[in-house]
Amino acid sequence: MEYRIPLAGMPPPAELLRQALVEADPAAIADLERGGGALRVATSLTHRDLLALLQGAGIAVAADQLMLSPSVCCGGCSG
């Protein structure tokens, strides 16, 4: 699943976020949109687990800020 999380203020510390994500989901990918207005996270974590992970890493985010993005899967990996 891919989430887009709008950020208010300073972006989260990249290394802290990376460590937290890798421990929970080694295949997770996170990046900041150009300009730093939002964080994008692709992960197998559930909405609830991702929210807990972000909050545990000290990132101030509310449940309604985690916006699930439509799938961009082309289906090319399965088969």
C-alpha positions in Angstrom: 0.0 0.0 0.0 1.1 3.5 -0.7 0.3 6.4 1.6 0.7 10.1 1.2 1.0 12.0 4.5 0.8 15.8 4.4 3.4 17.4 6.7 3.0 20.5 8.8 6.3 22.2 9.5 9.6 20.5 9.4 10.0 17.1 7.7 10.7 14.2 10.0 14.4 13.2 10.5 15.1 10.9 7.6 17.4 8.5 9.4 15.0 8.0 12.3 12.1 7.3 9.9 14.2 5.0 7.8 15.3 2.9 10.8 11.8 2.6 12.2 10.4 1.6 8.8 13.2 -1.0 8.1 12.6 -2.6 11.5 8.9 -3.0 10.8 9.0 -3.6 7.0 12.4 -4.2 5.4 10.8 -3.6 1.9 9.2 -0.3 2.8 10.1 2.8 0.8 9.7 6.4 2.0 10.5 9.7 0.4 9.6 13.4 0.6 7.7 15.1 -2.2 9.5 17.9 -3.9 9.3 20.9 -1.6 8.8 18.7 1.5 5.0 19.2 1.7 4.2 15.5 2.1 5.8 12.2 3.0 5.2 9.2 0.7 5.4 5.7 2.1 5.0 2.4 0.3 4.7 -0.4 2.8 2.9 -3.7 3.7 2.0 -2.2 7.1 -1.6 -1.6 7.9 -3.0 1.9 8.4 -3.0 1.4 12.2 0.6 0.0 12.3 2.0 2.8 10.1 0.3 5.4 12.3 1.8 3.8 15.4 5.2 3.6 13.8 5.2 7.2 12.8 3.9 8.4 16.1 6.5 6.2 17.9 9.2 7.8 15.9 8.1 11.2 17.1 6.3 12.3 14.0 3.1 14.3 14.8 0.5 12.7 12.6 -3.2 12.0 13.0 -5.0 9.0 11.6 -6.9 11.1 9.1 -3.6 12.4 7.6 -2.6 9.0 6.3 -4.1 9.1 2.8 -4.1 5.8 1.0 -3.1 6.3 -2.6 -4.6 4.2 -5.5 -2.5 1.2 -6.5 0.1 1.9 -9.2 0.8 -1.8 -9.7 1.2 -2.8 -13.3 1.0 -6.5 -12.4 4.4 -7.2 -14.0 6.0 -8.6 -10.9 3.5 -11.5 -10.4 3.8 -14.4 -12.6 
